[in-house]
Amino acid sequence: MSAAASVPAGTDTATSFTRAAAVGMCVSFVAIGALQAMYGPAVPAIRDRFDISSGAVGLALSVHFVGALAGVLFTPRLRQIGNRMFLVIALATMAAGCLGFAAAPVWPAALAAAFVAGVGFGWIDVGVNELFIEYYRSSGTGMLNLLHGNFGVGAVLAPLLVGALPGRFYMWAFVVCAVLSLAVLASVRGVHGTPPRGTREDVRWSAVGRLTGLFMIFFVLHVGVESGVGGWETTHLESLDWGDRSAAMATSTFWLAMTGVRFAISPVARHFSAQRILLASLVVMVAGLLLAHWGPVAAVGYFVTGLGVGPLFPTGLVWLTEKLPGIRGVTSYVIAVSMLGGVLPSLVGGSAGRWGAGVIPTALAVLAVGSLLVALAIRALPALRPEREEPAPGHAADAAQGTGPG
């Protein structure tokens, strides 16, 4: 039975989608994961094509970030046109940006295309997360982790694709990303409804502000750990007399651990609450970074850290909606602020520059412990009184059949 067919009478505007549409949205996360990971490996080829410096090439990632931030912040307004049309616009925008970047004749045109691709990236990132949260509701931990696991698949495969292509053909990797986005359009006919059109009226705004602020800090800190390990693990391992290639390969296992654990969490999440999964993941993350201080097993420590970090972002979004039910736009704002976590690795690098590479796991552990403490503070605060919640459309049927989308 499709989700659309099982929507109760009188709730035809509620967010719902078929299994095929869920698969399509997972593919869209493969596409955005790939896009985010493509710019770095393509730097040498882009530099040669446009005859610019490496620093100038870095502008593409910065412009992409600005576009993504704009897309994230504008998502609540754009989604009011309806879930299906929102996805069509978001997917088409990212595809247009990717194709424009691949075909740009001059560098300014490439930067403009990177901005457009970033806007589409931001819309897909927030919008698809919100669609999954609205449809699966409190049982969405497993599906959110599955969704983000597909993001990791794209992030792992994209550098391999860029590396496999001859330098002058790197742009075909961006074409592949565009094709993936356009292919998802075939599944959007199975998406129905609109998001909630307003924030509930019985809100205690002091409680909303307190919880929202804590969630923003939590996301910034754990995103900082994720980015920091990805950016500085290789440097730390090299300081322990690892070869550069071995250190780089060890760093890739961190990303593989992050991706793999999201798929592993998906089938078991129905047995544990989002809060329990998140707190256990935080403990694993902290333990991994403490282990990374011990030279002989430092790489193992970072791998364990990846296992802890992996579930945090998707599970954190579920926990956010459990603590703040019925607050329109809160997901967009928290995701937007979480992007500031990408700045924290520069502080880790500054610490390494002053005290040596050996301080890297210590600096990361401080961020991880901070993230755990903030999560404990969130747990101690009561959730807003939940709205009366109907069973998610199609959910009972899926449970009876022992199946789900994807």
Disulfide bonds with the S-S distance in Angstrom:
none
